[in-house]
Each structure stands twice: as C-alpha cells, then as structure tokens.
Amino acid sequence: MLRLSTRIHSTIAATRPRFHVRLYTNGVAEVSIPTTTTTTKQQPVRVRFAPSPTGHLHLGGLRTALFNYLLAKKTGGDFILRIEDTDQTRLVPGATEKLISVLSWAGIKLDEGPDVGGACGPYVQSKRTDIYREHARQLVESGHAYRCFCTPERLDRIRKLGQKTGNQIGYDRHCAHLSEQQIKENMEKQLPYTIRLRTPEGETKVDDMVHGPVTFANRLLDDSVLIKSDGFPTYHLANVVDDHLMGISHVLRGDEWLPSTPKHIILYNAFGWRSPRFVHLPLLMKPGGGKLSKRSNDAYVEHYIEQGYFPEALNNFVALLGWSPPAGGSEILTSMDELVDKFDIGELNDSQAVVDVNKLLWINKQHLLKRAETPEGTQSMAEQLHPLVNDKFGDKVKALDPNGKHLYRLSVDYISKVIGCVKERIRLTSDVLEYCNYFFVKPDYTADEAQTLKKRLKAKAKDLVYSKEARQGFEALDQFDSVSINRYWNDLAKENGVSYNQVMPTLRYAITGRSVGASIPLTMEILGKSTCLSRLEEAAASNQ
C-alpha cells in the first residue's frame, strides 16, 4: 500500500479518538471500534454521508445525512462526510462547498470531513486513488479479482446480444479465464484494462436492519468493474475500502443500493474484513405514486431554503420519511436535540415515503407558531425576513415620503410586529411578502381580489365606514390600540343599526385590499392612525 500524506500522520498523532487508529508502517490509517463495557443501549457508532458532488442536494440525500447524524449523536459516535468524486465526468464545480453549506444550514455538524479534517483523511476519494489501486492489486494477487482487457466495442456487442436474447446478466467473464501467459503478453503490449471482481459461486446474504435478511444468488451478479481503465475506482471498491479504513460501523443509504450490497459483502469477505451493519432507506415518492424526480425543483433542499422554510421544520419533515416517533408522541419535533432524543434506528420502516409538500407546510407552520411564542423567536424570524422585505419594498417605502416618514416599516422591530399579527394566517415567513404587502405599501385596489371583495360590500356599511363623521371620530381616538379600535367600530355599528360583520369586511377592503387576513383592529394598530386615515379617505373617494 502507498503512503498517505504527512498531514494525516500529524492529525492522527494530535488526536485522542474514542476509536482505535492503527497506523501501518506504510502509512495507511485503519480504524476499528473498540469493545466497550458501557451500560448504555448502544455503543458509539461511526457513520458517514458520502454524496457525489454532481449538483444540488436532494431531499433523499438530506434524509440520509440526517439519519446518519441522528444515529451518531444518539450513541455518542461520529458523523463523517466523505466526498465520492471518482466519476470525474459528472463533477460540478463548487458542488462540494455548496453541499457543506446546506448541511450547515440544516444544523448537521461534521466530526470529520474535507473542511474539518480528521484521523482518516483525505475525505475526498479522488485524493485516495493510490489506496484503491493497491487494494485492487491485492485482490488480483489473491484471485478475487482479475484484469479485463476487453475493448469497449466488444463489451457493447455483449450488451446488445444480451438485449436480443433476453440474457442480460452482464459481462461474459471472457478475461476471467485468461492464462498467465496471455495476461503477461497483454501487459507487455500495454493494452488498457479494467480490474473486475471475480464473483464466487453460491449465494450472498444481506442482513439489513430495515428489510431483514435478503439472499442473492451470485449467478445473477455481474463481475463488476472495480478499477476503470483510467485508474479511478468504481463506487463498489472505493466505498468498501473507505468504510473499512475509516471504521464505519453502520452504512445508512438509499434503497437503490440494496441490489449492490451483495457485491460489497463479497468484497469484504475477499479482504477478510468484517462488514458494517447495513440500513437501506425507502425511496421517496411523489403523492399519487412515482419516484420523486431529481429533475423537479421540489426535490432539492435549496428550493426549500429559498422558499423560507425553517431548517428544523425541514429536518422534522424529512425525519418522518421512513421513521416514526415513539407511539403516542407528537410528530412535531422542534429542535435537533429533540430529534436526537427521540430517534430510534429500530423504528425505521420499509414503506415507501411520500413527499407531501402540504404536510411540510403544516409542519413549518407549527414551527413558526412555536417560535412566535417568545419575543426572541419572533425577532429571529423578523431578522430572517428583513433583507427580503427591504429588497421587495424598500424603494416603494422610501418613495412614499421624501422625509423618510415611513422608513420604520423596513425595520426588524416593525417586521416583528407584523409577524406577531399574521402568524396564524401564514405558513412561511416569506408569505408576508406575498399576502401581507399592505403592511409596507398601499393596497392595490385594482387587483382582482380587491375588486371581488368590493362587489360584496354592503351599501349601508360602506356609507357608514367611509363617512366623514366616522373618520373624524376615528381620528379623535385617544388610545390607538386594537382593543380601542375594535370598540370604536363596534359601538359605531350598533349606534347606526349596521351589522358589525358587515363593517369589518368594509374596513378590510379599505385597509388591506385583501379578502382575508389577520385581525383588522390589530392590523390597524400596527399600521398607525395616519396610515389608516389615509386609506379610509382613499376608499371613501372611490365610493363616490
């Protein structure tokens, strides 16, 4: 085996890991989990999230990362990020940095990884190619793998013949039977070759923690390529070698990898290594059926970040895609600590998980209401919304008055009041921008919604609310709070024989231009007396 960088030596020497690090004379680090006499239910695990940097993080990827992280924190173990970039043709520049940023947004903290280091680096597979080649060489020497000199043209003919005959097992093992002399001659000619796994006869059993025992007939397994002709490993070899050397105790990944797992177990056996525990998570499905497409924006975490979802709400939702909290417990888990506390790997299920955005919106609303219970929580939401409010309404607010009379509407304190007012009516803080714009700029009375509402208003209510006398009495209010405002309009309605339930929609039209919304008295309190009078006058003018 080839030596790792001197950086790895110093990292190992400087740490006191809970696991055993064995450093061979050739420099390769190998980790093993120690036996412990702890009385806790589970020993500390070492788990990894190993994505390919080929684009945006999928919801399924976030779920895999989250379940790995929860298991690690639940047991006092370690969560490792490993970048699997061996397919150089699919790399997207900047994808690794973006992925780490998204994990950080979700509150998933790395114990080891590309940007934090650790005893078992490098944590980027393209920097570990010498390690894979050396392990592949060992497999060839032990007879568990062989060099394949078949050209792409021959392999294509085999594939097409298999399609024609219906026998699509894969490679025909032509090079598995080459003599030593033939191999020597091909090597002397410097013919390009791959290294393939020599699949043994018999069957391979996968003991999966979700699906239970699954047995595969080895005759149905292909002799998979382990090292490509460009010298880069395939997923099958690289992930097995890395999981062993990094001491991974549990492999949690998507169901799509279950059919490949017997190949990985064959590799573990070929090396004489103990395989980790396997946990294959159910596929994510669209409502109504069908696999969640990676071509849809709804499939990506960044879409939900841009929409203004809370990280703890998205984590809560994703955690329920294949896992159930304890019986009788709430589905609303408001923090990462609570998720860790409630998480039990034994409660994972194999049912296909449906990504229902309406449920996600409901969950986000519960988190929003929970945050709004405290001034600090409301303030944090206002701070999140502040730059968006300024981007959307800043110029319009400044244009309302050259002296800056209305600039307070762009402040965090004002936005906090708005959120407190409309919290029961919104599911995302960003809903304020769309449905509550009247808190920042004048209502659009020409909009379809406003015009529809206007047609439903009763004449007696309009005549009362928009009368000069009503506006004068409103202006004379000493106390301008929601209670006083509500009392004024309620008393006025009674005195003039007009239903209060007809007065409120009339006020709503004038003040907001919207057919639904939060409490009108509270809305008016937040907007202030002068703004409300101005809007009442404008509505009165249009009522002539």
Order of alpha helices (4+ residues) and beta strands (2+ residues): alpha-beta-beta-beta-alpha-beta-alpha-alpha-beta-alpha-alpha-beta-beta-beta-beta-alpha-beta-alpha-beta-beta-alpha-alpha-alpha-beta-alpha-alpha-alpha-alpha-alpha-alpha-alpha-alpha-alpha-alpha-alpha
